[in-house]
Amino acid sequence: MKRGKKIFLFLIMLIVLGIAVYFTFFFYYGATDLNEYLTKQNDCMKTRFVYPSLDATWEYTVLGGEGDFCQVSAKVLEIREGKSDRLVLQGKSMVCLLPKDYDRVPEDDLSYCHGILKEELQRLVILDLHKYIVENLGEINSVMANDSI
């Protein structure tokens, strides 16, 4: 075989290998709306979707499947509404291991997730509960006093 043919075959094989690597590791399908994304999430298809909810813009990336579960990354791209303390969520992400029949967005049930974003969301809930208890301590005391009688 001539040297030119060997180089040509090598280049073709390299191109095919490059395409295979791209589609295996770097390619993600897109979704045009939330319903299409949730369908692809249920099928565990590698998908990337930006979801502008009422208070924040989320980026969901279906990373792949593990048995009966689908691994999904959720990231807050932008906080659009809410209290100023919510700004700490911006840029944070978490990874969720969702059942394949899960038909909601990942942040609806944090028990499937782990990561910095989950920790910050839980911290904000605890701070909100603390603030509520402090603001309503008198009312809580009167209810407790009436219940103990």
Backbone torsions as a table, in degrees:
resi	resn	phi	psi	omega
1	MET	NA	138.8	-178.9
2	LYS	-73.7	154.3	-178.9
3	ARG	-59.8	-37.8	179.9
4	GLY	-62.9	-40.7	178.9
5	LYS	-66.9	-38.9	179.6
6	LYS	-63.3	-43.1	179.4
7	ILE	-65.1	-42.4	179.3
8	PHE	-62.2	-46.7	178.7
9	LEU	-63.2	-39.8	177.1
10	PHE	-61.7	-43.3	179.3
11	LEU	-64.8	-41.6	178.4
12	ILE	-61.8	-45.6	179.2
13	MET	-63.4	-38.6	178.6
14	LEU	-65.1	-40.8	178.2
15	ILE	-65.1	-45.6	178.9
16	VAL	-61.7	-42.6	177.9
17	LEU	-62.8	-42.8	178.1
18	GLY	-61.0	-43.1	178.2
19	ILE	-64.1	-43.1	179.3
20	ALA	-62.0	-43.3	179.1
21	VAL	-64.0	-42.7	179.7
22	TYR	-59.2	-51.5	-177.2
23	PHE	-70.6	-25.1	179.4
24	THR	-79.9	-41.9	-171.3
25	PHE	-110.8	-27.2	-170.1
26	PHE	-116.1	-16.1	-175.8
27	PHE	-85.2	133.7	174.0
28	TYR	-130.8	139.3	172.6
29	TYR	-71.4	159.0	174.3
30	GLY	-104.9	171.1	175.1
31	ALA	-139.8	142.8	-177.3
32	THR	-91.3	-23.4	177.8
33	ASP	-149.6	174.4	-174.6
34	LEU	-64.0	-40.3	-179.3
35	ASN	-63.0	-41.8	177.5
36	GLU	-63.7	-42.1	178.4
37	TYR	-61.2	-46.8	-178.1
38	LEU	-62.5	-34.8	175.5
39	THR	-63.3	-45.2	179.3
40	LYS	-68.7	-33.5	176.4
41	GLN	-64.7	-42.6	178.5
42	ASN	-62.2	-35.4	178.5
43	ASP	-84.3	-4.9	-179.8
44	CYS	59.3	39.4	175.9
45	MET	-84.1	135.5	178.6
46	LYS	-59.9	111.1	-173.4
47	THR	-139.3	145.2	173.3
48	ARG	-122.8	131.0	-175.8
49	PHE	-143.7	132.0	175.0
50	VAL	-102.0	121.8	-174.7
51	TYR	-115.8	110.9	177.2
52	PRO	-85.4	91.5	177.7
53	SER	-78.5	-177.0	-176.7
54	LEU	-63.4	-40.5	-173.4
55	ASP	-108.8	-12.7	-177.4
56	ALA	-153.9	160.1	172.7
57	THR	-106.0	122.5	-176.8
58	TRP	-108.4	148.6	170.2
59	GLU	-119.0	120.8	177.9
60	TYR	-108.0	134.1	177.3
61	THR	-130.6	114.1	175.3
62	VAL	-79.5	116.6	-173.5
63	LEU	-89.4	-24.4	-179.7
64	GLY	146.2	-177.6	-175.8
65	GLY	-110.2	154.5	174.4
66	GLU	-138.0	91.2	-178.2
67	GLY	68.9	-123.8	179.9
68	ASP	-88.6	11.0	-176.9
69	PHE	-120.8	158.0	179.2
70	CYS	-123.9	129.5	-178.7
71	GLN	-90.6	123.0	-176.4
72	VAL	-128.9	133.5	174.0
73	SER	-97.5	133.0	177.0
74	ALA	-121.8	130.3	-177.8
75	LYS	-134.6	137.9	174.8
76	VAL	-87.8	114.9	179.4
77	LEU	-84.6	-37.5	-175.9
78	GLU	-155.8	136.6	171.4
79	ILE	-93.5	122.4	-175.8
80	ARG	-103.7	-30.6	-179.8
81	GLU	-141.4	163.7	176.6
82	GLY	114.2	-174.7	-178.2
83	LYS	-69.9	156.1	-178.0
84	SER	-66.2	-24.2	179.1
85	ASP	-69.6	-12.6	178.4
86	ARG	-76.3	-14.0	-179.4
87	LEU	-62.8	-22.0	178.3
88	VAL	-65.6	-17.7	179.8
89	LEU	-75.4	-23.7	-175.7
90	GLN	-59.9	126.0	179.0
91	GLY	87.7	-8.6	-179.8
92	LYS	-84.6	154.2	179.8
93	SER	-141.0	166.3	176.5
94	MET	-147.4	159.6	177.8
95	VAL	-115.2	133.5	-177.5
96	CYS	-120.3	139.4	175.7
97	LEU	-107.8	93.6	-171.8
98	LEU	-96.5	144.0	172.0
99	PRO	-61.1	148.3	-175.8
100	LYS	-64.1	-22.1	178.6
101	ASP	-93.8	11.3	-179.7
102	TYR	-71.9	119.2	-173.8
103	ASP	-113.9	34.3	177.1
104	ARG	-132.2	170.5	177.6
105	VAL	-72.9	152.4	-172.9
106	PRO	-56.7	-36.9	-174.9
107	GLU	-74.1	-4.8	177.7
108	ASP	-68.7	-26.3	178.0
109	ASP	-139.6	97.3	-174.9
110	LEU	-71.5	-10.1	-179.1
111	SER	-66.5	-17.9	177.3
112	TYR	-88.1	-4.4	-169.0
113	CYS	-115.3	161.0	171.1
114	HIS	-148.6	151.8	178.9
115	GLY	136.5	176.6	-176.4
116	ILE	-60.7	-41.1	-179.0
117	LEU	-61.8	-43.6	178.2
118	LYS	-60.4	-44.7	-179.7
119	GLU	-61.7	-41.3	179.5
120	GLU	-68.4	-39.5	177.2
121	LEU	-62.0	-43.8	178.5
122	GLN	-65.0	-39.6	178.6
123	ARG	-61.2	-42.2	179.9
124	LEU	-66.8	-37.0	177.3
125	VAL	-64.5	-43.8	179.3
126	ILE	-62.8	-42.4	178.2
127	LEU	-63.6	-40.3	178.0
128	ASP	-64.3	-41.8	178.1
129	LEU	-64.6	-42.2	178.3
130	HIS	-60.8	-45.1	179.8
131	LYS	-62.1	-42.7	179.7
132	TYR	-62.8	-44.2	-179.5
133	ILE	-63.8	-44.9	-179.9
134	VAL	-62.7	-42.6	-178.7
135	GLU	-68.1	-28.1	-174.9
136	ASN	-114.2	23.7	-176.4
137	LEU	-61.0	-41.7	179.3
138	GLY	-61.5	-45.9	179.6
139	GLU	-65.1	-39.7	178.8
140	ILE	-64.4	-42.3	178.3
141	ASN	-61.5	-42.6	-178.9
142	SER	-67.3	-38.1	176.8
143	VAL	-64.7	-44.2	179.9
144	MET	-63.7	-40.5	-179.9
145	ALA	-65.1	-41.4	-179.6
146	ASN	-69.0	-33.6	-179.4
147	ASP	-73.0	-28.4	-176.6
148	SER	-81.1	-10.7	-178.6
149	ILE	-82.5	NA	NA
